[in-house]
């Protein structure tokens, strides 16, 4: 798996999601599309409205690779979301802790952790 900064750029639609190992219906997600541009991200809802935006910063090339989302609009405005990311061709996986400001150490949730993992497919 590779994750270069340019590899993230584009539009992504969610195809699977889980919270701490429990499947979450895609329809329950607020996001219908995630867009990465040069240093910026946007979260678009089902009404095609931007509901979150900010800057993104990719960490060192380690596994799991870190991704910081620095919110400047929406519910995460002024917050740094500490995520992990994996990219395999046109499939992107993002994971982050819903309650704590701690970066997950892996894709497996720990006891008492609300780990949200969303799988996206690249859109044309």
Helices and strands as residue ranges (DSSP letters): H 5-8, E 10-19, E 22-23, G 26-28, E 31-37, E 40-45, E 50-58, E 65-74, E 80-88, E 91-97, E 115-123
